[in-house]
Amino acid sequence: MDLGSLLYLGVTFGLFVIFVLIVMRTYSRKRKDEGEIAKYRMLDDD
């Protein structure tokens, strides 16, 4: 494999890791509870 192929694989793997981290953060239990609080607060204002 040449340098270009290794760089391409490295960037692809790096983007995949970032995507996995975003999904884990978005769907974590703590974040979900915080998001639900804001939804119910908006409903209470109406």
C-alpha positions as CSV (number, residue, x, y, z in Angstrom):
1,M,0.0,0.0,0.0
2,D,1.3,3.4,-0.8
3,L,1.1,6.6,1.3
4,G,-2.1,7.8,-0.4
5,S,-4.0,4.6,0.4
6,L,-2.9,4.6,4.0
7,L,-3.9,8.3,4.4
8,Y,-7.3,7.5,2.8
9,L,-7.9,4.6,5.2
10,G,-6.7,6.7,8.2
11,V,-9.1,9.5,7.3
12,T,-12.0,7.1,6.7
13,F,-11.4,5.3,10.0
14,G,-11.1,8.7,11.8
15,L,-14.4,9.9,10.5
16,F,-16.0,6.6,11.5
17,V,-14.7,6.9,15.0
18,I,-16.1,10.5,15.2
19,F,-19.5,9.3,13.9
20,V,-19.6,6.5,16.6
21,L,-18.7,9.0,19.3
22,I,-21.5,11.4,18.1
23,V,-24.1,8.5,18.1
24,M,-23.0,7.4,21.6
25,R,-23.3,10.9,23.0
26,T,-26.6,11.5,21.3
27,Y,-28.2,8.3,22.5
28,S,-26.7,8.1,26.0
29,R,-29.3,7.9,28.9
30,K,-28.1,11.1,30.5
31,R,-28.5,13.1,27.3
32,K,-31.8,11.6,26.5
33,D,-33.2,12.7,29.9
34,E,-31.9,16.3,29.4
35,G,-33.5,16.5,26.0
36,E,-36.9,15.3,27.3
37,I,-36.8,18.0,30.0
38,A,-36.7,20.7,27.3
39,K,-39.5,19.2,25.4
40,Y,-41.8,19.1,28.4
41,R,-40.8,22.6,29.4
42,M,-42.0,23.9,25.9
43,L,-45.3,22.0,26.3
44,D,-45.8,23.6,29.7
45,D,-45.4,27.1,28.2
46,D,-48.4,26.6,25.9
